[in-house]
Amino acid sequence: MQRRTVVAGLAGSAFAATFAGGIQIAAAQEVVKIGLIATLTGPQAASGRQKVAGARLFMAQHGNKVAGKTIELIVKDDTGVADQTRRIAQELIVNDKVAFLAGFSLTPLALAVAPVITQAKVPAIIMTAGTSVITERSPYFVRVSFTLPQQTVPLAEWAAKNGVKTAVSLVSDYGPGIDTQDAFKQRLEERGGKVVEQIKAPLANPEFAPFLQRAKDLKPDALLLFVPAPTAGSLMRQVVDRDLAGAGIKVIGTGDITDDDQLNSMGDAVIGLITSHFYSAAHDSPLNKKFVAEFKQANPNMRPNFIGVSGYDGMYAMYEALKKTDGKTDGTALVEAMKGMKWESPRGMMSIDPATRDVIQDVYIRKVEKKDGELYNIEFDVVKDVKDPLHK
């Protein structure tokens, strides 16, 4: 009897362990994990804060349940170092079993995970990095942010129509900067203008003064600027110090240089500056007004910028993909679900190109103006449904 009792006890323990294991597996299957890799320390930290704030606002508005699954957002800081980004991506895939990766503040960080996501077949949602070629490096990349040529070509068109015959470009010396200067030069010169010099500043610890003086000495009609948004405040203070406008040089650029997150700190000297971009906190739509109000409420002393709205829209794309797959997390199926997706964002209408997995969206021409005591990028023209011009 004692032996039978012991055996029964062992059998009961085994059953209990199996049952408990089954509960754990079932619970795990009911949770979908998203690994958000953001740069939260270092020079690009403002980018990471915006991205995380946008993603968390979407979840606050829409809940953490999709297609019967619970969404768990895991935020990791890559400190802006590509080797860190790659290592974190591997850990999130292997250890945390994430269904999606997202984030990527700079192009090198996104490119670092391309082989990782391709091998693991895990979708990666680009919420910032803007070099055209990124989505070509893995079939598992989907971009909800922008590309620099997508923003720059409409600006070159505007410049050609508004008396710019000669220009100098000054950009940060990495992928998006190269894309910006080359796209601008090609389109302006197709329209009869001339880029007389292309100047590149170091991405790390840039000192813009000598480059701005060089541009001023060349006396072009316009100076085109691009730097990553967290560097914009430093650049624009030096632009103001050089009084380029007083020298008769029109300063223009992609929307990064009048980033919403920093615009008020740039001062009234930037009023009138023309940029092109896909998002402004002043975008006039009910959805954007709600987004801005709730973003500010959740994040005191922060105004949403283009990175914040991209974090928000990235979550939308992942939620909708899960709805289409009925909660299944096969990576290939999730990517297919996002192809051709179209929705209204706080930025306006946007979609995912089914051929390239890149974003298609409206690009606005804006002017810095003062409104209700604050500086805003006020949209006054729009080019609808712009694709990246470098994708074949």
MARMIPA-55426 format. One line per 2 residues: number of its first residue (from 1); for each residue x, y, z of C-alpha. Coordinates in nm, 3 decimals. Each point is the difference from the previous one (the first is absolute). Layout:
# residues N
NUM> X/Y/Z ~ ...
***
This chain:
# residues 392
1> 0.000/0.000/0.000 ~ 0.286/0.234/0.082
3> 0.159/-0.073/-0.340 ~ -0.330/0.062/-0.179
5> -0.040/0.326/0.192 ~ 0.350/0.113/-0.094
7> -0.055/-0.090/-0.367 ~ -0.334/0.177/0.002
9> 0.166/0.300/0.160 ~ 0.272/0.006/-0.265
11> -0.257/-0.034/-0.274 ~ -0.199/0.283/0.153
13> 0.310/0.217/0.019 ~ 0.084/-0.077/-0.361
15> -0.354/0.086/-0.103 ~ 0.013/0.322/0.199
17> 0.332/0.096/-0.157 ~ -0.131/-0.080/-0.347
19> -0.320/0.191/0.069 ~ 0.193/0.300/0.132
21> 0.232/-0.013/-0.301 ~ -0.301/-0.013/-0.227
23> -0.145/0.309/0.168 ~ 0.331/0.184/-0.044
25> 0.021/-0.094/-0.368 ~ -0.361/0.100/-0.055
27> 0.060/0.329/0.179 ~ 0.310/0.063/-0.211
29> -0.198/-0.067/-0.316 ~ -0.253/0.264/0.109
31> 0.269/0.271/0.027 ~ 0.151/0.174/-0.303
33> 0.326/0.177/0.081 ~ 0.129/0.305/-0.187
35> 0.365/0.093/0.046 ~ 0.041/0.377/-0.035
37> 0.368/0.089/-0.041 ~ 0.042/0.370/0.069
39> 0.299/0.227/0.053 ~ -0.066/0.139/0.348
41> 0.350/0.118/0.094 ~ 0.258/0.200/-0.193
43> -0.042/0.268/-0.270 ~ -0.307/-0.168/-0.156
45> -0.188/-0.048/0.329 ~ -0.275/0.247/-0.095
47> -0.083/-0.225/-0.295 ~ -0.044/-0.300/0.226
49> -0.218/0.187/0.250 ~ -0.236/0.113/-0.275
51> -0.025/-0.349/-0.148 ~ -0.080/-0.168/0.331
53> -0.251/0.273/0.092 ~ -0.183/-0.043/-0.332
55> -0.016/-0.379/0.035 ~ -0.124/0.016/0.358
57> -0.263/0.259/-0.087 ~ -0.141/-0.231/-0.267
59> -0.026/-0.282/0.253 ~ -0.160/0.232/0.255
61> -0.263/0.100/-0.255 ~ -0.064/-0.343/-0.151
63> 0.071/-0.241/0.283 ~ 0.233/-0.298/0.011
65> -0.234/-0.264/-0.147 ~ 0.001/-0.090/-0.370
67> -0.159/-0.303/-0.166 ~ -0.033/-0.169/0.339
69> 0.367/0.057/0.084 ~ 0.161/0.221/0.265
71> 0.264/0.240/-0.133 ~ 0.317/0.040/0.206
73> 0.234/0.283/-0.096 ~ 0.366/-0.058/0.095
75> 0.211/0.317/-0.026 ~ 0.380/-0.028/-0.030
77> 0.262/0.276/-0.027 ~ 0.266/-0.058/-0.266
79> 0.189/0.323/0.089 ~ 0.027/0.077/-0.373
81> 0.267/-0.268/-0.060 ~ -0.059/-0.245/-0.287
83> 0.168/-0.296/0.174 ~ -0.231/0.055/0.295
85> -0.303/0.015/-0.228 ~ 0.094/-0.332/-0.159
87> 0.066/-0.168/0.336 ~ -0.328/0.124/0.148
89> -0.193/-0.115/-0.308 ~ 0.148/-0.349/0.033
91> -0.085/-0.016/0.371 ~ -0.356/0.119/-0.057
93> -0.053/-0.264/-0.269 ~ 0.172/-0.292/0.174
95> -0.075/0.066/0.367 ~ -0.321/0.203/-0.003
97> -0.154/-0.162/-0.310 ~ -0.126/0.332/-0.135
99> -0.236/-0.004/-0.298 ~ 0.116/0.346/-0.118
101> 0.300/0.225/0.032 ~ -0.044/0.375/-0.037
103> 0.185/0.329/0.042 ~ 0.343/0.081/-0.157
105> 0.095/0.364/0.050 ~ 0.278/0.011/-0.260
107> 0.070/-0.180/-0.327 ~ 0.306/-0.196/0.123
109> -0.210/-0.139/0.286 ~ -0.268/-0.128/-0.236
111> 0.251/-0.149/-0.242 ~ 0.168/-0.183/0.288
113> -0.308/-0.218/0.059 ~ -0.071/-0.085/-0.366
115> 0.173/-0.341/0.002 ~ -0.145/-0.080/0.343
117> -0.363/0.056/-0.099 ~ 0.046/-0.172/-0.336
119> 0.130/-0.316/0.164 ~ -0.260/0.003/0.277
121> -0.287/0.111/-0.230 ~ -0.110/0.265/0.250
123> -0.154/0.326/-0.133 ~ 0.184/0.322/0.093
125> -0.197/0.326/-0.011 ~ 0.218/0.302/-0.082
127> -0.126/0.296/0.202 ~ 0.274/0.251/-0.085
129> 0.297/-0.095/-0.222 ~ -0.040/0.170/-0.339
131> 0.255/-0.135/-0.252 ~ -0.176/-0.136/-0.307
133> 0.191/-0.325/-0.025 ~ -0.097/-0.141/0.342
135> -0.313/-0.189/-0.105 ~ 0.198/-0.166/-0.280
137> 0.237/-0.159/0.252 ~ -0.259/-0.240/0.142
139> -0.347/-0.117/-0.107 ~ -0.104/0.034/0.365
141> 0.044/0.378/0.023 ~ -0.315/0.215/-0.013
143> 0.037/0.379/0.027 ~ -0.259/0.237/0.151
145> 0.225/0.307/0.030 ~ 0.136/0.157/-0.321
147> 0.294/0.011/-0.237 ~ 0.210/0.309/-0.059
149> -0.042/-0.001/-0.380 ~ -0.376/-0.020/0.054
151> 0.016/0.324/0.198 ~ 0.271/0.173/-0.205
153> -0.127/-0.028/-0.357 ~ -0.318/0.204/0.073
155> 0.220/0.266/0.163 ~ 0.225/0.015/-0.307
157> -0.310/0.046/-0.215 ~ -0.119/0.283/0.225
159> 0.344/0.166/-0.011 ~ 0.015/-0.012/-0.380
161> -0.344/0.159/-0.024 ~ 0.095/0.274/0.248
163> 0.307/0.153/-0.156 ~ 0.279/-0.224/0.127
165> 0.256/-0.023/-0.281 ~ 0.308/-0.089/0.207
167> 0.027/-0.196/0.323 ~ 0.245/-0.150/0.246
169> -0.087/-0.304/0.208 ~ 0.129/-0.069/0.352
171> -0.087/-0.342/0.142 ~ 0.114/-0.248/0.263
173> 0.247/-0.244/-0.148 ~ -0.188/-0.330/0.006
175> -0.266/-0.180/-0.206 ~ -0.298/0.236/0.042
177> 0.219/0.307/-0.057 ~ 0.144/-0.145/-0.320
179> -0.351/-0.088/-0.119 ~ -0.115/0.355/0.077
181> 0.277/0.182/-0.184 ~ -0.014/-0.228/-0.305
183> -0.380/0.007/-0.035 ~ -0.005/0.380/0.032
185> 0.281/0.049/-0.252 ~ -0.155/-0.230/-0.256
187> -0.347/0.157/0.012 ~ 0.114/0.365/0.022
189> 0.234/-0.049/-0.296 ~ -0.273/-0.177/-0.197
191> -0.199/0.322/0.054 ~ 0.282/0.222/-0.129
193> 0.172/0.089/0.328 ~ 0.354/-0.075/0.117
195> 0.140/-0.141/0.325 ~ 0.338/0.170/0.018
197> 0.136/-0.204/0.294 ~ -0.100/-0.293/0.221
199> 0.139/0.034/0.353 ~ 0.000/-0.285/0.253
201> 0.039/0.044/0.377 ~ 0.100/-0.285/0.236
203> -0.291/-0.185/0.156 ~ 0.170/-0.024/0.341
205> 0.072/0.320/0.194 ~ -0.046/0.234/-0.297
207> 0.122/0.360/0.003 ~ -0.199/0.176/-0.271
209> 0.156/0.348/0.006 ~ 0.275/-0.053/-0.262
211> -0.239/-0.180/-0.234 ~ -0.262/0.275/0.029
213> 0.266/0.263/-0.067 ~ 0.110/-0.190/-0.310
215> -0.360/-0.008/-0.123 ~ -0.040/0.372/0.070
217> 0.318/0.082/-0.193 ~ -0.135/-0.183/-0.307
219> -0.301/0.240/-0.008 ~ -0.264/-0.243/-0.131
221> -0.369/0.085/-0.030 ~ -0.078/-0.273/0.253
223> 0.163/-0.222/0.260 ~ -0.153/-0.346/0.043
225> 0.046/-0.155/0.345 ~ -0.044/-0.348/0.144
227> 0.111/-0.136/0.338 ~ -0.160/-0.262/0.229
229> -0.275/0.170/0.200 ~ 0.175/-0.013/0.342
231> 0.282/0.209/-0.152 ~ -0.234/0.263/-0.146
233> 0.010/0.245/0.290 ~ 0.379/0.028/-0.010
235> 0.002/0.044/-0.378 ~ -0.271/0.266/-0.010
237> 0.159/0.210/0.274 ~ 0.315/0.016/-0.212
239> -0.203/0.076/-0.316 ~ -0.153/0.298/0.182
241> 0.343/0.114/0.120 ~ 0.130/0.003/-0.360
243> -0.295/0.219/-0.116 ~ -0.034/-0.183/-0.330
245> -0.336/0.164/-0.065 ~ 0.166/0.341/0.037
247> 0.246/-0.109/-0.269 ~ -0.290/-0.069/-0.237
249> 0.018/-0.381/0.034 ~ -0.330/-0.184/0.037
251> 0.038/-0.277/0.262 ~ -0.210/-0.308/-0.076
253> 0.010/-0.360/0.114 ~ -0.175/-0.322/0.087
255> -0.229/0.018/0.302 ~ 0.268/-0.145/0.227
257> 0.160/0.347/0.031 ~ -0.315/0.157/0.147
259> -0.086/-0.301/0.213 ~ -0.319/0.057/0.204
261> 0.170/-0.129/0.314 ~ 0.257/0.284/-0.012
263> -0.159/0.272/-0.213 ~ -0.101/0.234/0.283
265> 0.355/0.004/0.135 ~ 0.132/0.126/-0.337
267> -0.149/0.345/0.044 ~ -0.185/0.241/-0.228
269> 0.298/0.030/-0.236 ~ -0.116/-0.320/-0.176
271> -0.345/0.144/-0.082 ~ -0.055/-0.024/-0.374
273> 0.233/-0.298/-0.054 ~ -0.132/-0.243/-0.263
275> 0.018/-0.378/0.043 ~ -0.160/-0.311/-0.144
277> -0.119/-0.290/0.212 ~ -0.274/-0.251/0.066
279> -0.109/0.116/0.345 ~ -0.056/0.318/0.196
281> -0.156/0.029/0.343 ~ -0.206/0.278/-0.160
283> -0.152/-0.234/-0.263 ~ -0.364/0.100/-0.020
285> -0.210/-0.311/0.056 ~ -0.221/-0.118/0.288
287> 0.209/-0.315/0.038 ~ 0.324/0.197/0.033
289> -0.149/0.248/0.247 ~ -0.103/-0.292/0.221
291> 0.342/-0.163/-0.043 ~ 0.190/0.316/0.094
293> -0.220/0.075/0.302 ~ 0.026/-0.352/0.141
295> 0.373/-0.026/-0.077 ~ 0.066/0.322/0.194
297> -0.220/-0.116/0.287 ~ 0.190/-0.330/0.024
299> 0.341/0.163/-0.050 ~ 0.017/0.344/0.167
301> 0.235/0.249/-0.165 ~ 0.014/-0.205/-0.322
303> -0.157/0.082/-0.335 ~ -0.039/-0.298/-0.235
305> 0.227/0.005/-0.302 ~ 0.031/-0.218/-0.310
307> 0.172/-0.275/0.202 ~ -0.277/-0.002/0.260
309> -0.267/-0.039/-0.266 ~ 0.204/-0.275/-0.168
311> 0.015/-0.192/0.328 ~ -0.376/0.037/0.022
313> -0.058/-0.114/-0.360 ~ 0.240/-0.290/0.036
315> -0.219/-0.138/0.278 ~ -0.305/0.045/-0.221
317> 0.160/-0.204/-0.279 ~ 0.091/-0.283/0.239
319> -0.344/-0.008/0.161 ~ -0.173/-0.010/-0.339
321> 0.233/-0.273/-0.128 ~ -0.092/-0.216/0.300
323> -0.368/0.058/-0.069 ~ 0.051/-0.116/-0.359
325> 0.183/-0.316/0.109 ~ -0.255/-0.068/0.277
327> 0.277/0.031/0.257 ~ 0.240/-0.239/-0.170
329> 0.362/0.112/0.021 ~ 0.161/-0.161/-0.302
331> 0.242/0.272/-0.114 ~ -0.054/-0.043/-0.372
333> -0.378/0.016/0.043 ~ 0.029/0.317/0.211
335> 0.211/0.173/-0.266 ~ -0.248/-0.102/-0.269
337> -0.282/0.140/0.216 ~ 0.171/0.340/0.012
339> 0.057/0.026/-0.376 ~ -0.257/0.237/-0.153
341> -0.134/0.104/0.342 ~ -0.156/0.350/-0.011
343> -0.123/0.219/0.285 ~ -0.049/0.351/0.133
345> 0.281/0.106/0.229 ~ 0.038/0.323/0.196
347> 0.233/0.095/-0.290 ~ -0.276/-0.058/-0.261
349> -0.067/-0.300/-0.226 ~ 0.281/-0.252/-0.037
351> 0.054/-0.349/-0.133 ~ 0.262/-0.274/-0.035
353> 0.120/-0.060/-0.356 ~ -0.065/-0.371/-0.067
355> 0.299/-0.016/-0.237 ~ 0.263/0.160/0.225
357> -0.147/-0.016/0.355 ~ 0.079/0.371/0.020
359> -0.230/0.282/0.104 ~ -0.208/0.201/-0.248
361> -0.125/0.331/0.142 ~ -0.071/0.367/-0.056
363> 0.295/0.238/0.018 ~ -0.072/0.355/0.116
365> 0.182/0.325/-0.072 ~ -0.001/0.199/0.325
367> 0.105/0.339/0.135 ~ 0.097/0.074/0.360
369> -0.257/0.237/0.148 ~ -0.099/0.118/0.346
371> -0.340/-0.119/0.116 ~ -0.147/0.045/0.349
373> 0.342/0.109/0.126 ~ 0.182/-0.310/-0.131
375> 0.194/-0.085/-0.315 ~ -0.152/-0.254/-0.236
377> 0.064/-0.143/-0.346 ~ -0.311/0.123/-0.183
379> -0.084/-0.202/-0.311 ~ -0.087/0.205/-0.308
381> 0.042/-0.248/-0.287 ~ -0.012/-0.378/-0.040
383> 0.115/-0.266/-0.244 ~ -0.233/-0.299/0.032
385> 0.093/-0.369/0.028 ~ 0.376/0.033/-0.043
387> 0.201/-0.320/-0.046 ~ 0.372/-0.020/0.059
389> 0.146/0.110/-0.337 ~ 0.308/-0.224/0.026
391> -0.189/-0.329/0.017 ~ -0.010/-0.167/-0.340
***
